Amino acid sequence: MAASVRDVAERAGVSVGTVSNVLNSPGKVAPATAERVQAAIDDLGFVRNDAARQLRVGRSHSIGLVVLDVRNPFFTDVARGVEERAAAEGLSVLLANSDERADREAAHLELFEEQRVRGILISPVEEVLPLLQGLRNRGIPSVFVDRLASTPGWSSVSVDDVRGGRDAVEHLLARGRRRILFVGGPLDLPQVRDRLEGARAAVAGVDDARVDVLPVTGLTMAQGVAAGRQILALESRPDAVVAGNDLIALGVLQGVALNGGIRVPEDLAIVGYDDIDFAAAAAVPITSIRQPRERMGALALELLLEQLDGKEPRQIVLQPELVVRASSG
């Protein structure tokens, strides 16, 4: 049986309250007494029950992070930025994957509340404000990650995806590409919708250029491969692809390369989004719109800490950066 606080107190010859002070407020205990208690802890192999302590004090040293797809290296990098900033504050990060499903997202939020997290960082699937408002009412603040908070009074860290989509297409137009295909989805995902909006804005007023859309059901490499095969089957093929993210771009590259008939970039230029490490390491290195992923995560945690300190919520919008590689010529 595991040793209890009472066992430690009996071994050290002190009260349970003194053991509690050694664990939580060591400055209140005389050094000799603290040493005696620590010796008892070591002898008994006592491990504090932090979960029980959290139930008593009503809060933990953890924050919750909900991402859209943990398989996407973009979110891995965001999580790393969150964790490094959290570690500096003595906080741990509980990571959850919604897999782009609203029901899973809601279940994770409920679980995080049961774990009494101090706050939540979330890249939401869809409209999640009512759930987050309920959590806020019960003392758990939240910050949107990779999503602009469109409602006043909420914190968020996002990238200007409209500009990113525009930059991608303007780059292709400068390379002489005119038949541009946007491959991304789901189209109701705000990040995808904004990137498409920017892509369309770039061709506005360019008479001989257009942006068509090939929607996919998810931002995965498998969906990109399927899209590449569809491009091969088109009677009138595009001369450029703007992908909703780098995984789609890598899939398109693989889809057209495996089946032959299209050379990248000679016949088809490709621009991705996020600039994950795999983009630069592809057989044909992928031009991409870089997002400051780790910085985004660190800033999200900073905004959460501000709320915990009683400061007003605020929104941070970061700027994307075009990184040109061989895939766009």
C-alpha positions in Angstrom: 0.0 0.0 0.0 1.3 3.5 -0.9 2.4 5.6 2.0 0.1 8.5 3.1 0.7 11.9 4.5 -0.3 10.5 7.9 2.3 7.8 7.6 5.0 10.4 6.9 3.8 12.5 9.9 4.0 9.5 12.2 7.5 8.5 11.0 8.8 12.1 11.4 7.0 12.7 14.7 5.2 15.8 13.4 1.6 16.8 12.6 -0.1 16.2 9.3 -0.2 20.0 8.9 3.6 20.2 9.2 4.0 17.7 6.4 1.6 19.7 4.3 3.6 22.8 4.9 6.9 21.1 4.0 5.2 20.0 0.7 3.5 23.3 -0.1 5.0 26.1 1.9 8.5 25.0 3.1 9.4 28.5 4.2 7.0 28.1 7.2 8.9 25.1 8.6 12.1 25.1 10.6 15.0 23.6 8.5 15.6 20.8 11.0 12.0 19.8 11.0 11.8 20.0 7.2 14.9 17.7 7.0 13.2 15.2 9.3 10.0 15.2 7.2 12.0 14.8 4.0 13.9 11.9 5.4 10.6 10.2 6.3 9.3 10.9 2.8 12.4 9.3 1.3 12.3 6.3 3.6 8.6 5.6 2.9 8.8 6.3 -0.8 5.9 8.8 -0.4 4.5 10.4 -3.6 2.1 13.2 -3.1 -1.4 12.8 -4.6 -1.5 15.9 -6.7 -5.0 15.1 -8.1 -6.4 15.0 -4.5 -4.7 18.3 -3.8 -6.2 19.8 -6.9 -9.6 18.8 -5.7 -9.0 20.6 -2.4 -7.6 23.8 -3.8 -9.9 23.9 -6.9 -7.1 24.3 -9.5 -4.2 22.5 -11.0 -0.8 23.3 -12.5 -2.0 22.2 -16.0 -3.5 23.9 -19.0 -5.4 22.1 -21.8 -4.5 22.3 -25.5 -7.0 21.1 -28.1 -5.7 20.9 -31.7 -7.5 20.0 -34.9 -5.2 17.2 -36.0 -2.3 15.9 -34.0 -0.9 14.1 -37.0 -0.2 17.5 -38.7 3.3 18.7 -37.9 2.0 22.2 -37.8 0.2 21.5 -34.6 3.2 19.6 -33.2 5.2 22.7 -33.6 2.5 24.9 -32.0 2.3 22.5 -29.1 6.1 22.7 -28.6 5.8 26.5 -28.4 3.1 26.2 -25.8 5.0 23.6 -23.7 8.3 25.5 -23.7 6.5 28.7 -22.4 4.4 26.7 -20.0 7.4 24.9 -18.5 9.0 28.3 -17.7 5.9 29.0 -15.6 5.9 25.6 -13.9 2.8 24.5 -15.8 2.2 21.2 -17.6 0.3 20.8 -20.9 -2.5 18.3 -21.5 -2.8 17.7 -25.3 -6.0 16.6 -26.9 -6.8 15.9 -30.6 -10.3 16.8 -31.9 -9.6 15.1 -35.2 -11.7 17.9 -36.7 -14.8 16.5 -34.9 -17.0 18.8 -32.9 -18.2 16.0 -30.6 -14.6 15.1 -29.7 -13.8 18.7 -29.1 -16.7 19.1 -26.7 -15.7 15.8 -24.9 -12.1 17.1 -24.4 -13.3 20.4 -23.0 -15.5 18.6 -20.5 -12.6 16.4 -19.5 -10.3 19.3 -19.1 -12.8 21.0 -16.8 -12.9 17.8 -14.7 -9.1 17.9 -14.5 -9.5 21.5 -13.2 -7.1 23.0 -15.7 -6.2 26.6 -15.2 -7.1 27.5 -18.8 -7.6 26.2 -22.3 -5.9 26.8 -25.6 -7.9 25.7 -28.6 -7.9 25.5 -32.4 -11.6 25.0 -32.8 -13.5 22.9 -35.3 -16.5 25.1 -35.6 -18.5 27.5 -33.4 -17.4 26.6 -29.9 -18.0 30.0 -28.1 -21.0 28.8 -26.1 -18.9 26.0 -24.5 -16.0 28.3 -23.9 -18.4 30.9 -22.3 -19.6 28.3 -19.9 -16.1 27.4 -18.9 -15.2 31.1 -18.5 -18.2 31.5 -16.2 -16.8 28.7 -14.1 -13.4 30.3 -13.9 -11.5 28.7 -16.8 -10.3 31.2 -19.4 -9.4 30.2 -23.0 -7.4 31.4 -26.0 -8.1 30.7 -29.6 -5.0 29.4 -31.5 -4.6 29.7 -35.2 -8.0 31.3 -35.3 -8.9 35.0 -35.0 -11.4 35.7 -32.2 -14.2 37.4 -34.2 -16.2 38.2 -31.0 -14.9 41.0 -28.8 -13.7 40.1 -25.4 -11.8 36.9 -26.4 -8.1 36.3 -26.8 -6.6 34.8 -29.9 -3.3 34.3 -31.8 -3.7 33.9 -35.5 -2.0 34.5 -38.8 -3.4 36.7 -41.6 -4.5 33.8 -43.8 -6.2 36.1 -46.3 -2.8 37.7 -46.9 -1.1 34.3 -47.1 -3.5 33.1 -49.8 -3.0 36.3 -51.7 0.8 36.1 -51.4 0.7 32.5 -52.8 -1.3 33.4 -55.9 0.6 36.7 -56.5 3.8 34.7 -56.5 2.4 32.3 -59.1 1.1 35.1 -61.2 4.6 36.6 -61.2 5.8 33.3 -62.5 3.4 33.5 -65.4 0.8 31.0 -64.1 -2.8 31.8 -64.9 -4.9 28.6 -64.4 -4.7 28.2 -60.7 -6.4 25.5 -58.7 -7.0 25.9 -55.0 -7.0 22.5 -53.2 -8.2 22.5 -49.6 -11.0 21.8 -47.2 -13.3 21.5 -45.5 -14.3 24.8 -47.0 -16.2 25.8 -43.8 -13.0 25.8 -41.8 -12.2 29.5 -41.3 -8.4 29.1 -42.0 -9.1 27.4 -45.4 -11.9 29.9 -46.2 -9.6 32.8 -45.5 -6.8 31.4 -47.7 -9.2 30.9 -50.5 -10.5 34.4 -50.1 -7.0 35.7 -50.4 -6.3 33.6 -53.5 -9.3 34.9 -55.2 -8.5 38.5 -54.3 -5.1 38.1 -56.0 -6.6 37.4 -59.4 -9.3 40.1 -59.2 -8.6 42.5 -62.1 -6.2 40.1 -63.8 -8.2 39.3 -66.9 -6.5 36.1 -68.1 -6.2 34.5 -64.6 -8.6 32.5 -62.6 -8.8 30.5 -59.4 -10.8 27.3 -59.4 -11.5 25.2 -56.4 -11.0 21.4 -55.8 -12.5 20.8 -52.3 -11.2 18.0 -50.1 -12.7 16.6 -46.9 -9.6 17.1 -44.8 -6.1 18.7 -44.7 -4.2 15.4 -45.0 -1.6 13.9 -47.4 -4.1 11.2 -48.5 -6.5 13.8 -49.6 -3.7 15.6 -51.5 -2.8 12.3 -53.3 -6.4 11.8 -54.3 -6.6 15.4 -55.6 -3.4 14.9 -57.6 -5.0 11.9 -59.3 -8.1 14.0 -60.1 -5.9 16.7 -61.6 -4.4 14.1 -63.9 -7.9 13.1 -65.1 -8.9 16.7 -66.0 -9.3 17.5 -69.6 -8.2 21.1 -69.0 -5.5 21.0 -66.4 -4.3 23.9 -64.2 -0.8 25.2 -64.4 -0.5 25.8 -60.7 -1.9 24.5 -57.4 -2.3 26.5 -54.2 -2.8 23.9 -51.4 -4.7 24.5 -48.2 -1.6 23.3 -46.3 1.7 21.5 -46.9 0.3 18.0 -46.3 -2.1 18.6 -49.2 0.7 20.0 -51.3 2.9 17.0 -50.6 0.0 14.7 -51.5 -0.6 16.5 -54.8 3.1 16.2 -55.6 3.0 12.5 -54.9 -0.3 12.0 -56.8 0.9 13.5 -60.0 4.4 12.1 -59.8 3.4 8.5 -59.1 0.9 8.4 -62.0 3.2 10.3 -64.5 2.2 12.8 -67.1 2.8 16.0 -65.1 6.2 17.5 -64.3 6.6 19.8 -61.3 7.2 22.7 -61.7 7.4 22.7 -65.5 3.8 21.7 -66.1 2.4 22.3 -62.6 3.7 24.7 -60.0 2.7 23.9 -56.4 2.5 26.2 -53.4 1.8 24.9 -49.9 0.9 26.5 -46.6 2.5 26.3 -43.1 6.2 25.5 -44.2 6.5 22.3 -42.1 9.9 20.6 -42.2 8.7 18.0 -44.7 8.0 20.8 -47.3 11.7 21.6 -47.7 12.7 17.9 -47.6 10.3 16.8 -50.5 11.6 15.2 -53.7 10.8 18.6 -55.3 11.1 21.1 -52.4 7.8 22.8 -51.8 7.3 26.6 -52.0 5.2 27.4 -48.9 3.6 30.2 -46.9 5.4 30.1 -43.5 3.5 30.5 -40.3 5.5 31.1 -37.1 4.2 28.0 -35.4 6.2 27.8 -32.2 5.9 31.5 -31.6 2.1 31.2 -32.1 2.0 28.6 -29.3 4.2 30.6 -27.0 2.1 33.7 -27.5 -1.1 31.8 -26.9 0.1 30.7 -23.5 1.2 34.3 -22.8 -2.3 35.5 -23.5 -3.7 32.9 -21.2 -1.3 33.9 -18.4 -2.5 37.5 -18.9 -6.1 36.5 -18.3 -5.1 34.5 -15.2 -3.5 37.7 -13.9 -6.7 39.6 -14.5 -5.8 41.4 -17.7 -8.2 42.1 -20.5 -8.3 39.6 -23.5 -6.6 40.7 -26.7 -6.0 39.5 -30.2 -2.6 39.0 -31.9 -2.4 38.7 -35.7 0.9 37.5 -37.1 2.1 37.9 -40.6 2.9 35.0 -43.0 6.0 34.7 -45.1 6.5 33.3 -48.6 9.3 30.8 -48.8 10.2 30.1 -52.4 11.5 26.7 -53.4 11.7 24.5 -56.5 8.1 23.5 -56.7 7.0 26.9 -58.1 9.8 27.2 -60.6 
